Amino acid sequence: MRDRALTIDVQSNMHTTPSKEKVISLKKALALVPLLSLTLTGATFAIPFAFKLIQQNNLYRQREEKDWEQVFSKIAGDQGAHAAENAVRLERFVNTGHAAPARELESRLLVQIDDEITFDPLFSEWLRGVTQDNQKELFHIDATIAGQLKDLYRHALNNGNNLPTDQSFANFLEDPDQFLVEADARKRANAKVWELDTVTTGLLNVWTGKLSRSHPTPSGETISHVVFLSNNKDIENDFRSVNFRDTRSMTDVEFYGKCAVDTAKLPTNITPGCNN
């Protein structure tokens, strides 16, 4: 009977006296109570804060959308007027969801600027966003300005007196004043020659990686009616590292001025008119 009583007493103690491990676990649990309370308190504040952030983000997007609609409507209403001012307005959408249409619309405005001092900084800023996928807009700028100069050139041939002996387009690009009589036409032609030289330098810098290590190339592109003009007699535009044979096609593309081109990297239908 004493043995059985002793056994019962031992078993009773096993149930009533916690082990060392249980005591430690209990202490850990008690230590976590303030942390749990703090976590719940933090969550109580975090939920409305996150909701506020979502509301603010939605309001920002609504304002951005409204701003875009207003700017787009104004540009459409101006019908080509105030090109420089509207180009500046579009620059604020570069890092928004409207970046792609803003860039394309700005490229249409840049070619309407007939002042090289205004054109150059706007174009330089726009050029930073050129990629392999959107470089067609850069070709469009070049081809449009080249077309404007060819219109002025044809106007000079049809209406000019005392034209120079050399009536080539290359000579016109070198000095429009010897072809044109009207002051406004001269001013516009000289501005466009400058702008075309700027765009050509921009294309070269894009393709040779001077703006970015990961840079676009003409590979796979369709390039037409583009004029590469190097009108600065002190600086040579060196295209020798650019492989134009990788393009999908090149038609009505011309090179003028002080430039260097590797003819082995040109399609056989293109003959550069560089004069070095």
DATALIN-V299579 format. One record per run of one state. SS is the DSSP state (2 for helix, 1 for strand, 0 for the rest). FROM is the first residue (numbers start at 1). TO is the last residue. Records with the same first field share a line. If there is no record, write none. Layout:
BEGIN
SS->FROM-TO  FROM-TO
END
This chain:
BEGIN
0->1-1  17-19  79-82  92-98  111-115  128-135  160-168  175-175  179-182  208-221  225-226  231-236  239-243  247-248  252-253  258-258  261-262  266-272  275-276
2->2-16  20-78  83-91  99-110  116-127  136-159  169-174  176-178  183-207  244-246  263-265
1->222-224  227-230  237-238  249-251  254-257  259-260  273-274
END
